[in-house]
Amino acid sequence: MLDRSHKPSLRSQAMTIFNKIINKEIPAKIVYEDDLCMAFHDVTPQAPTHILMIPKKQIRSMAEVKAEDKEVLGHMMVKCSEIAAKLGVSEKGFRLVVNTNSWGGQSVYHLHIHLLAGRALSWPPG
């Protein structure tokens, strides 16, 4: 069973900008928050709609996901779908992206899902 009262313990982890947003040390335009995750607008959007979904539990990257993380990751995927519907981008479509480590384009080492929408997205991504 997932512990929904989890507060991030950052003493043993490197502090990232996302930890500071979770801790409300820096502002963000939050679109969703619960005990497990938070979603907010990206400050450097790559599409008209660009939301970042992050777990409140510190997970460095997809390369470091453990079996115990499956509930929070599944919860985040469901919430991304709900956020896309709330923002009115579901019908035309959206993309979820998780960059992993340097060659995958990850720049902040706190796992995050990009929700991109509001324009046609090309493939392959780049």
BELLINSUL-V884198 format. One record per residue. N is the residue number from 0. RES is the residue in three letters. OMEGA is omega in whole degrees, 0 to 359 (* if undefined). D_CENTER is the distance of its C-alpha to the mean C-alpha in Angstrom with 1 decimal. Layout:
# BELLINSUL-V884198
n = {N/N}
res = {RES/RES}
omega = {OMEGA/OMEGA}
d_center = {D_CENTER/D_CENTER}
This chain:
# BELLINSUL-V884198
n = {0/1/2/3/4/5/6/7/8/9/10/11/12/13/14/15/16/17/18/19/20/21/22/23/24/25/26/27/28/29/30/31/32/33/34/35/36/37/38/39/40/41/42/43/44/45/46/47/48/49/50/51/52/53/54/55/56/57/58/59/60/61/62/63/64/65/66/67/68/69/70/71/72/73/74/75/76/77/78/79/80/81/82/83/84/85/86/87/88/89/90/91/92/93/94/95/96/97/98/99/100/101/102/103/104/105/106/107/108/109/110/111/112/113/114/115/116/117/118/119/120/121/122/123/124/125}
res = {MET/LEU/ASP/ARG/SER/HIS/LYS/PRO/SER/LEU/ARG/SER/GLN/ALA/MET/THR/ILE/PHE/ASN/LYS/ILE/ILE/ASN/LYS/GLU/ILE/PRO/ALA/LYS/ILE/VAL/TYR/GLU/ASP/ASP/LEU/CYS/MET/ALA/PHE/HIS/ASP/VAL/THR/PRO/GLN/ALA/PRO/THR/HIS/ILE/LEU/MET/ILE/PRO/LYS/LYS/GLN/ILE/ARG/SER/MET/ALA/GLU/VAL/LYS/ALA/GLU/ASP/LYS/GLU/VAL/LEU/GLY/HIS/MET/MET/VAL/LYS/CYS/SER/GLU/ILE/ALA/ALA/LYS/LEU/GLY/VAL/SER/GLU/LYS/GLY/PHE/ARG/LEU/VAL/VAL/ASN/THR/ASN/SER/TRP/GLY/GLY/GLN/SER/VAL/TYR/HIS/LEU/HIS/ILE/HIS/LEU/LEU/ALA/GLY/ARG/ALA/LEU/SER/TRP/PRO/PRO/GLY}
omega = {182/177/183/179/184/172/182/174/188/182/183/181/175/178/177/176/180/175/179/176/177/183/179/177/174/185/173/177/187/176/179/174/170/183/186/188/180/176/183/179/175/181/175/187/178/177/179/171/179/181/173/176/182/172/175/173/179/172/187/181/176/180/182/179/179/178/180/181/187/181/180/179/176/178/180/179/178/181/176/179/179/179/178/178/180/181/177/182/184/186/179/176/179/179/171/183/172/176/184/178/193/182/177/177/180/180/175/185/169/185/178/178/174/171/184/181/175/175/176/180/183/176/0/187/177/*}
d_center = {21.8/18.4/19.0/17.3/18.9/17.0/16.8/15.2/18.2/17.8/21.4/21.1/17.8/17.5/16.2/13.4/12.6/9.4/12.0/14.2/12.0/11.6/15.4/16.1/17.9/16.7/16.0/13.1/13.5/11.6/11.7/10.8/11.2/12.9/14.0/11.2/7.9/7.2/6.3/8.3/10.1/10.0/13.3/14.4/13.7/14.7/15.6/16.9/13.8/10.6/7.6/4.2/2.2/3.2/6.6/9.6/11.4/11.6/10.9/11.9/11.0/11.5/15.1/15.2/14.0/16.9/18.4/17.7/13.9/14.5/14.6/11.3/9.6/12.0/11.3/7.6/9.3/12.0/10.2/8.6/12.3/13.6/11.8/13.1/16.4/16.5/16.0/18.7/17.2/17.5/21.2/21.2/18.0/14.5/12.6/9.4/9.1/8.1/10.5/12.4/14.9/17.2/18.7/15.4/14.5/12.1/12.9/10.9/11.5/8.7/6.6/3.3/3.6/6.0/8.0/11.4/14.6/17.9/19.9/21.1/19.0/21.2/21.4/21.5/18.6/20.4}
